[in-house]
Amino acid sequence: MSRILIASDAWHPQINGVVRTLERLSRHLPEFGADAIMLTPDGFNTVPCPTYPEIRLTVAPPGSIARKLDAIDPDHVHIATEGPIGFAVRRWCIRRRRLFTTSYHTRFPEYLAARLPIPVNWTYAMLRGFHNAGSGCMVSTRSMEQELQGRGFRNLMRWSRGVDAEIFHPGRNRAVLDLPRPIYLYVGRVAVEKNIGAFLDLKLPGSKVVVGDGPALEGLRRAHPEVSFLGTRVGTELADIYAASDCFVFPSRTDTFGVVMLEAMASGLPVAAFPVAGPRDVVGNSGAGILDENLQAAALAALAIPRERCRQIALQSSWQSATRQFLDNVSGVHRTFASHAFA
């Protein structure tokens, strides 16, 4: 069994698409004959990230991560994030001349610019250097691949996402939300980059529900007392809330994918979103949602979409197929290296 080290600064107790994706990847890799070794902030001292204290940044003694990697001696290294752990592992790979891949999960330049006066081009230049040093950078959608190519990123590979259709399905307890219908739902981080205000400001009949936590939560709760803010929900409790809602509203313009859209669709929820990267790739013209610059019109029109149609589209995306795609990328990198080495 090959041993793949996955390095990530994002891990529990964070709840987001990156953590969910890596969790699923590590769970399914053994089914394909690979063993996942996770290198995360667990076991290291951490400090809160400025402007986003829910995210903890690793503070490791010099050389400690390198010694840990020397002891593990993995067959392949995959770096999932561009944080302290990601940079330390990248440095080890370069010094030891080890092949490694990376993945681009988050629009960090846009998120940073939303908080600090830092031009996105500066941050993209740093990220381009980070990812181009590897043998391949995995991206979740065609839209992100095209955008990053335009910014000078090289060796891009596709790595999609999946959904657990056994947990997320329309037949769950729809009585958990005792609110006037229709019920419009948002699930995700409650932060400025998610553009949640665009959803909460809409004039819609029925009720609005927000599931998630983050730095913008208290401000939005004060500004919108009519909205039900339920905080963090996971597992079957979250699945019940999806199934009990009528429309999933995804107001973000900056997500690279949006796993929550697949969870909503698997639960029978039509999606209303802007026609931007993420929704264009996950929903597109599948008939499982409405993409429109007029988010109010999209949310109202989405109510007419049959729940069965939404689930049918979501079932096309499994974590098993996403894991196979990841492994194909890793195998391709090593085959290319071997062919060049013996050419």
LUMROMI-458582 format. One record per residue (C-alpha): residue number from 1; residue in three letters; z negated, y negated, x negated. Coordinates in nm, 4 decimals. Each point is the difference from the previous one (the first is absolute). Layout:
BEGIN
REC,n,res,zz,yy,xx
REC,NUM,ALA,Z,Y,X
...
END
This chain:
BEGIN
REC,n,res,zz,yy,xx
REC,1,MET,0.0000,0.0000,0.0000
REC,2,SER,0.1015,-0.3381,-0.1436
REC,3,ARG,-0.2719,-0.2621,-0.0216
REC,4,ILE,0.0874,-0.3488,0.1186
REC,5,LEU,-0.2405,-0.2833,-0.0730
REC,6,ILE,0.0107,-0.2721,0.2646
REC,7,ALA,-0.1557,-0.3281,-0.1126
REC,8,SER,-0.0990,-0.2489,0.2675
REC,9,ASP,-0.2205,-0.3069,0.0230
REC,10,ALA,0.0104,0.0391,0.3794
REC,11,TRP,-0.2298,0.2729,0.1275
REC,12,HIS,-0.2924,0.0645,0.2321
REC,13,PRO,-0.1767,-0.1752,0.1616
REC,14,GLN,0.3146,-0.2129,0.0446
REC,15,ILE,0.1971,0.0790,0.3143
REC,16,ASN,0.3676,-0.0852,-0.0374
REC,17,GLY,0.3451,0.1503,-0.0259
REC,18,VAL,-0.0209,0.0529,-0.3769
REC,19,VAL,-0.3207,0.2029,0.0225
REC,20,ARG,0.1314,0.1957,0.2987
REC,21,THR,0.3239,0.0821,-0.1837
REC,22,LEU,-0.1723,0.1163,-0.3196
REC,23,GLU,-0.2526,0.1993,0.2002
REC,24,ARG,0.2793,0.1875,0.1749
REC,25,LEU,0.1969,0.0457,-0.3209
REC,26,SER,-0.2979,0.1572,-0.1797
REC,27,ARG,-0.0658,0.2232,0.3006
REC,28,HIS,0.3561,0.1354,0.0262
REC,29,LEU,0.0979,0.0308,-0.3687
REC,30,PRO,-0.1674,0.3436,-0.0371
REC,31,GLU,0.2286,0.1312,0.2774
REC,32,PHE,0.2891,-0.0615,-0.2417
REC,33,GLY,-0.1636,0.1474,-0.3098
REC,34,ALA,-0.1400,-0.3221,-0.1459
REC,35,ASP,-0.3582,-0.1062,-0.0580
REC,36,ALA,-0.0986,-0.3645,0.0607
REC,37,ILE,-0.2568,-0.1522,-0.2347
REC,38,MET,-0.1167,-0.3358,0.1358
REC,39,LEU,-0.1060,-0.2772,-0.2380
REC,40,THR,-0.1595,-0.2691,0.2182
REC,41,PRO,-0.2878,-0.2505,-0.0170
REC,42,ASP,-0.2399,0.2874,0.0789
REC,43,GLY,-0.2407,0.0354,-0.2908
REC,44,PHE,0.0697,-0.3469,-0.1444
REC,45,ASN,-0.1770,-0.3317,0.0447
REC,46,THR,0.1864,-0.2364,0.2311
REC,47,VAL,-0.0047,-0.3691,0.0891
REC,48,PRO,0.1284,-0.1672,0.3206
REC,49,CYS,0.3547,-0.1325,-0.0079
REC,50,PRO,0.0053,-0.3829,0.0227
REC,51,THR,0.0909,-0.1186,0.3539
REC,52,TYR,-0.0058,0.3647,0.1212
REC,53,PRO,-0.3491,0.1487,-0.0657
REC,54,GLU,0.0743,0.3148,0.2017
REC,55,ILE,0.2226,0.1074,-0.2913
REC,56,ARG,-0.1913,0.1029,-0.3117
REC,57,LEU,0.1502,-0.0326,-0.3494
REC,58,THR,-0.0891,0.2564,-0.2652
REC,59,VAL,-0.1874,-0.1077,-0.3112
REC,60,ALA,0.0246,0.2848,-0.2514
REC,61,PRO,-0.1290,0.0034,-0.3607
REC,62,PRO,0.2848,-0.0369,-0.2530
REC,63,GLY,0.1591,0.3337,-0.0723
REC,64,SER,-0.1835,0.1907,0.2741
REC,65,ILE,0.3091,0.0498,0.2161
REC,66,ALA,0.2075,0.1026,-0.3028
REC,67,ARG,-0.2608,0.2599,-0.0992
REC,68,LYS,-0.0042,0.1338,0.3540
REC,69,LEU,0.3797,0.0300,-0.0017
REC,70,ASP,-0.0033,0.1726,-0.3385
REC,71,ALA,-0.2427,0.2575,0.1396
REC,72,ILE,0.2055,0.0574,0.3162
REC,73,ASP,0.3362,0.0162,-0.1825
REC,74,PRO,0.2061,-0.0009,0.3244
REC,75,ASP,0.3542,0.1289,0.0324
REC,76,HIS,0.1054,-0.3227,0.1698
REC,77,VAL,-0.1542,-0.3395,0.0673
REC,78,HIS,0.0644,-0.2083,0.3084
REC,79,ILE,-0.1398,-0.3548,0.0184
REC,80,ALA,-0.0386,-0.1179,0.3569
REC,81,THR,-0.1423,-0.3508,-0.0461
REC,82,GLU,0.0263,-0.2941,-0.2376
REC,83,GLY,-0.3760,-0.0546,-0.0437
REC,84,PRO,-0.2416,0.0599,-0.2903
REC,85,ILE,0.0317,0.3790,0.0248
REC,86,GLY,0.3779,-0.0200,0.0325
REC,87,PHE,0.0345,-0.2196,-0.3088
REC,88,ALA,-0.2358,0.2188,-0.2054
REC,89,VAL,0.1914,0.3164,0.0898
REC,90,ARG,0.3353,-0.1696,-0.0667
REC,91,ARG,-0.1256,-0.1031,-0.3456
REC,92,TRP,-0.1101,0.3593,-0.0735
REC,93,CYS,0.3382,0.1402,0.1070
REC,94,ILE,0.1918,-0.2431,-0.2199
REC,95,ARG,-0.2224,0.0612,-0.3031
REC,96,ARG,0.0140,0.3784,0.0439
REC,97,ARG,0.3735,-0.0091,0.0848
REC,98,ARG,-0.0640,0.1769,0.3299
REC,99,LEU,0.2399,-0.0129,0.2943
REC,100,PHE,-0.1375,-0.1789,0.3025
REC,101,THR,0.1169,-0.1232,0.3378
REC,102,THR,-0.1355,-0.2842,0.2097
REC,103,SER,0.0159,-0.0979,0.3654
REC,104,TYR,0.0337,-0.3385,0.1673
REC,105,HIS,-0.2306,-0.0009,0.3024
REC,106,THR,-0.0988,-0.3625,0.0538
REC,107,ARG,0.1662,-0.3405,-0.0026
REC,108,PHE,-0.2619,-0.1279,-0.2411
REC,109,PRO,0.1924,-0.3196,-0.0930
REC,110,GLU,0.0140,-0.1138,0.3632
REC,111,TYR,-0.3635,0.0970,0.0626
REC,112,LEU,-0.1138,-0.1927,-0.3078
REC,113,ALA,0.2094,-0.3053,0.0905
REC,114,ALA,-0.1604,-0.0042,0.3462
REC,115,ARG,-0.3379,-0.0547,-0.1675
REC,116,LEU,0.0724,-0.1864,-0.3237
REC,117,PRO,0.2701,-0.2467,-0.1157
REC,118,ILE,0.1770,0.2576,-0.2186
REC,119,PRO,0.3832,0.0175,0.0275
REC,120,VAL,0.1197,0.3429,0.1139
REC,121,ASN,0.2606,0.0050,-0.2799
REC,122,TRP,-0.2781,-0.0018,-0.2616
REC,123,THR,-0.1724,0.2968,0.1571
REC,124,TYR,0.3268,0.1891,0.0501
REC,125,ALA,0.0778,-0.0474,-0.3710
REC,126,MET,-0.3318,0.1659,-0.0872
REC,127,LEU,0.0586,0.2846,0.2453
REC,128,ARG,0.3565,0.0515,-0.1220
REC,129,GLY,-0.1299,0.0534,-0.3528
REC,130,PHE,-0.2695,0.2336,0.1266
REC,131,HIS,0.2334,0.2281,0.1976
REC,132,ASN,0.3066,-0.0122,-0.2257
REC,133,ALA,-0.2027,0.1524,-0.2842
REC,134,GLY,-0.0148,0.3277,0.1929
REC,135,SER,0.2657,0.2635,0.0610
REC,136,GLY,0.0261,-0.0753,0.3716
REC,137,CYS,-0.1476,-0.2274,0.2655
REC,138,MET,-0.0400,0.1516,0.3466
REC,139,VAL,0.0545,-0.2209,0.3055
REC,140,SER,-0.0420,0.0947,0.3630
REC,141,THR,0.3101,-0.1501,0.1620
REC,142,ARG,0.3608,-0.0988,-0.0572
REC,143,SER,-0.0875,-0.3652,0.0691
REC,144,MET,-0.2611,-0.0053,-0.2783
REC,145,GLU,0.2369,0.1769,-0.2376
REC,146,GLN,0.2683,-0.2631,0.0559
REC,147,GLU,-0.2465,-0.2875,-0.0316
REC,148,LEU,-0.1558,0.1271,-0.3227
REC,149,GLN,0.3417,0.0745,-0.1499
REC,150,GLY,0.0838,-0.3631,0.0637
REC,151,ARG,-0.3122,-0.0977,-0.1936
REC,152,GLY,0.0928,0.2082,-0.3030
REC,153,PHE,-0.2039,0.3152,0.0622
REC,154,ARG,0.1630,0.3123,-0.1465
REC,155,ASN,-0.0036,0.3771,0.0604
REC,156,LEU,-0.0982,-0.0319,0.3656
REC,157,MET,-0.0595,0.3189,0.1994
REC,158,ARG,-0.0623,0.0540,0.3698
REC,159,TRP,-0.3348,0.1380,0.1130
REC,160,SER,-0.0555,-0.0203,0.3740
REC,161,ARG,-0.3145,0.0469,0.2096
REC,162,GLY,-0.1166,0.2336,0.2744
REC,163,VAL,-0.2342,0.0308,0.2944
REC,164,ASP,-0.2527,0.2604,0.1156
REC,165,ALA,0.1491,0.0775,0.3402
REC,166,GLU,-0.2841,0.2379,0.0861
REC,167,ILE,-0.2620,-0.2740,-0.0080
REC,168,PHE,0.2212,-0.2811,0.1264
REC,169,HIS,0.1537,0.1026,0.3320
REC,170,PRO,0.0275,-0.1387,0.3562
REC,171,GLY,-0.2255,0.2637,0.1576
REC,172,ARG,-0.3273,-0.1352,-0.1322
REC,173,ASN,-0.2781,-0.1721,0.1968
REC,174,ARG,0.1646,-0.3047,0.1607
REC,175,ALA,-0.3261,-0.1044,0.1686
REC,176,VAL,-0.1603,-0.1361,-0.3182
REC,177,LEU,0.1360,-0.3512,0.0673
REC,178,ASP,-0.1246,-0.1346,0.3323
REC,179,LEU,0.2033,-0.3204,-0.0042
REC,180,PRO,0.2594,-0.1698,0.2202
REC,181,ARG,0.3467,0.1379,-0.0670
REC,182,PRO,0.2370,-0.0150,-0.1700
REC,183,ILE,-0.1992,0.0397,-0.3235
REC,184,TYR,0.1622,-0.1359,-0.3164
REC,185,LEU,-0.1390,0.1458,-0.3232
REC,186,TYR,-0.0068,-0.0997,-0.3666
REC,187,VAL,-0.1388,0.2347,-0.2680
REC,188,GLY,-0.0356,-0.0959,-0.3659
REC,189,ARG,-0.1656,-0.2325,-0.2467
REC,190,VAL,-0.1163,-0.3249,0.1538
REC,191,ALA,0.1269,-0.2347,-0.2687
REC,192,VAL,0.2164,-0.3088,-0.0236
REC,193,GLU,0.3049,0.1871,-0.1347
REC,194,LYS,0.0114,0.2188,0.3126
REC,195,ASN,0.0945,-0.3005,0.2160
REC,196,ILE,-0.2293,0.1188,0.2814
REC,197,GLY,-0.0155,-0.3484,0.1490
REC,198,ALA,0.3637,0.0370,0.1049
REC,199,PHE,-0.1125,0.2860,0.2252
REC,200,LEU,-0.3231,-0.1536,0.1276
REC,201,ASP,0.1716,-0.3285,0.0931
REC,202,LEU,0.2507,0.1757,0.2282
REC,203,LYS,-0.0263,-0.0613,0.3730
REC,204,LEU,-0.0012,0.3544,0.1359
REC,205,PRO,-0.1350,0.1556,0.3180
REC,206,GLY,-0.2810,0.2536,-0.0318
REC,207,SER,-0.2127,0.0412,-0.3142
REC,208,LYS,0.0217,-0.0200,-0.3789
REC,209,VAL,-0.1884,0.2356,-0.2309
REC,210,VAL,-0.0423,-0.0258,-0.3783
REC,211,VAL,-0.1209,0.2956,-0.2068
REC,212,GLY,-0.0859,-0.0629,-0.3637
REC,213,ASP,-0.2112,-0.2078,-0.2343
REC,214,GLY,0.0698,-0.2624,-0.2622
REC,215,PRO,-0.0679,-0.3526,-0.1213
REC,216,ALA,0.1658,-0.1704,0.2998
REC,217,LEU,-0.1957,0.1922,0.2641
REC,218,GLU,-0.2792,-0.2469,0.0762
REC,219,GLY,0.2334,-0.2988,0.0155
REC,220,LEU,0.2380,0.1749,0.2389
REC,221,ARG,-0.2892,0.1271,0.2124
REC,222,ARG,-0.1281,-0.3561,0.0441
REC,223,ALA,0.3489,-0.1355,0.0753
REC,224,HIS,0.0826,0.2755,0.2516
REC,225,PRO,-0.3078,0.0996,0.2037
REC,226,GLU,0.2305,0.1577,0.2596
REC,227,VAL,0.1161,0.2681,-0.2472
REC,228,SER,-0.1834,0.3313,-0.0462
REC,229,PHE,-0.0730,0.0382,-0.3727
REC,230,LEU,-0.1158,0.3574,-0.0502
REC,231,GLY,-0.0494,0.0026,-0.3770
REC,232,THR,0.0902,0.3028,-0.2086
REC,233,ARG,0.0902,0.3229,0.1763
REC,234,VAL,0.1248,0.3210,-0.1624
REC,235,GLY,0.0962,0.3569,0.0883
REC,236,THR,-0.0129,0.1148,0.3597
REC,237,GLU,-0.1738,-0.3203,0.1088
REC,238,LEU,0.2974,-0.2023,-0.1235
REC,239,ALA,0.2438,0.2499,0.1501
REC,240,ASP,-0.1642,-0.0428,0.3426
REC,241,ILE,0.0437,-0.3780,-0.0205
REC,242,TYR,0.3688,0.0360,-0.0851
REC,243,ALA,0.0537,0.2355,0.2946
REC,244,ALA,-0.1930,-0.2284,0.2356
REC,245,SER,0.2194,-0.3025,-0.0766
REC,246,ASP,0.3388,-0.0982,0.1424
REC,247,CYS,0.1754,-0.1840,-0.2840
REC,248,PHE,-0.0533,-0.0255,-0.3746
REC,249,VAL,0.0589,-0.3498,-0.1376
REC,250,PHE,0.0730,-0.0217,-0.3718
REC,251,PRO,0.0163,-0.3699,-0.0976
REC,252,SER,0.0142,0.0416,-0.3785
REC,253,ARG,0.2995,-0.1339,-0.1896
REC,254,THR,-0.1149,0.1294,-0.3391
REC,255,ASP,-0.0639,0.3756,0.0318
REC,256,THR,0.2024,0.2394,-0.2115
REC,257,PHE,-0.0191,0.2726,0.2657
REC,258,GLY,-0.2708,0.0052,0.2679
REC,259,VAL,-0.1460,0.3496,0.0472
REC,260,VAL,-0.1831,-0.1303,0.3084
REC,261,MET,0.3345,-0.0350,0.1773
REC,262,LEU,0.0637,0.3724,-0.0439
REC,263,GLU,-0.3514,0.0777,0.1264
REC,264,ALA,0.0602,-0.2180,0.3055
REC,265,MET,0.3378,0.1587,0.0732
REC,266,ALA,-0.1428,0.3513,-0.0378
REC,267,SER,-0.2602,-0.1050,0.2591
REC,268,GLY,0.2772,-0.1031,0.2382
REC,269,LEU,-0.0288,-0.3743,-0.0639
REC,270,PRO,0.3145,-0.2137,-0.0196
REC,271,VAL,-0.0022,-0.2550,-0.2831
REC,272,ALA,0.0611,-0.3743,0.0246
REC,273,ALA,0.0685,-0.1676,-0.3337
REC,274,PHE,0.2037,-0.2563,-0.1860
REC,275,PRO,0.3385,0.1209,-0.1362
REC,276,VAL,-0.1181,0.0119,-0.3614
REC,277,ALA,-0.0355,0.2640,-0.2739
REC,278,GLY,-0.2434,0.2650,0.1155
REC,279,PRO,0.0711,-0.0130,0.3733
REC,280,ARG,0.3763,0.0028,-0.0707
REC,281,ASP,-0.0426,0.3259,-0.1913
REC,282,VAL,-0.2690,0.1715,0.2085
REC,283,VAL,0.1219,-0.1035,0.3474
REC,284,GLY,0.3467,-0.1471,-0.0508
REC,285,ASN,0.2354,0.0826,0.2875
REC,286,SER,-0.1747,0.3307,0.0777
REC,287,GLY,-0.0916,-0.1078,0.3527
REC,288,ALA,-0.3722,0.0389,-0.0752
REC,289,GLY,-0.0650,-0.3725,-0.0109
REC,290,ILE,0.1351,-0.3527,0.0294
REC,291,LEU,0.0589,-0.2210,-0.3043
REC,292,ASP,0.0439,-0.3675,0.0792
REC,293,GLU,-0.0848,-0.3367,-0.1555
REC,294,ASN,-0.1470,-0.0740,0.3434
REC,295,LEU,-0.3035,0.2287,-0.0289
REC,296,GLN,-0.1080,-0.0725,0.3584
REC,297,ALA,0.3364,0.1139,0.1347
REC,298,ALA,-0.0174,0.3098,-0.2214
REC,299,ALA,-0.3475,0.0932,0.1260
REC,300,LEU,0.0969,-0.0395,0.3652
REC,301,ALA,0.3266,0.1922,-0.0382
REC,302,ALA,-0.1666,0.2821,-0.1938
REC,303,LEU,-0.2085,0.0929,0.3045
REC,304,ALA,0.3091,0.1509,0.1615
REC,305,ILE,0.0559,0.2519,-0.2823
REC,306,PRO,-0.0943,0.3598,0.0944
REC,307,ARG,-0.2976,0.1339,-0.1958
REC,308,GLU,0.1866,0.3264,-0.0577
REC,309,ARG,0.2739,-0.1867,-0.1871
REC,310,CYS,-0.2521,-0.1558,-0.2387
REC,311,ARG,-0.1581,0.3337,-0.0849
REC,312,GLN,0.3371,0.1656,-0.0463
REC,313,ILE,0.0920,-0.2528,-0.2689
REC,314,ALA,-0.3376,0.0267,-0.1754
REC,315,LEU,0.0298,0.3785,-0.0228
REC,316,GLN,0.2923,-0.0455,-0.2374
REC,317,SER,-0.2455,-0.1181,-0.2688
REC,318,SER,-0.2463,0.2551,-0.1392
REC,319,TRP,-0.2377,-0.0159,-0.2956
REC,320,GLN,0.1429,0.3305,-0.1209
REC,321,SER,0.3505,-0.1457,-0.0336
REC,322,ALA,-0.1421,-0.3124,-0.1681
REC,323,THR,-0.1851,0.2193,-0.2516
REC,324,ARG,0.3158,0.1985,-0.0717
REC,325,GLN,0.1860,-0.3248,-0.0614
REC,326,PHE,-0.2702,-0.1161,-0.2431
REC,327,LEU,0.0216,0.3261,-0.1945
REC,328,ASP,0.3795,-0.0155,-0.0092
REC,329,ASN,-0.0309,-0.3441,-0.1607
REC,330,VAL,-0.2431,0.1301,-0.2625
REC,331,SER,0.2200,0.3017,-0.0746
REC,332,GLY,0.3049,-0.2234,-0.0302
REC,333,VAL,-0.1720,-0.2183,-0.2594
REC,334,HIS,-0.0886,0.2992,-0.2151
REC,335,ARG,0.3464,0.1546,0.0335
REC,336,THR,0.1585,-0.3264,-0.1086
REC,337,PHE,-0.2330,-0.0259,-0.2996
REC,338,ALA,0.0699,0.3612,-0.1009
REC,339,SER,0.3774,-0.0456,0.0235
REC,340,HIS,-0.0163,-0.3146,-0.2167
REC,341,ALA,-0.2350,0.1625,-0.2521
REC,342,PHE,0.2323,0.2930,-0.0622
REC,343,ALA,0.3289,-0.1864,0.0338
END
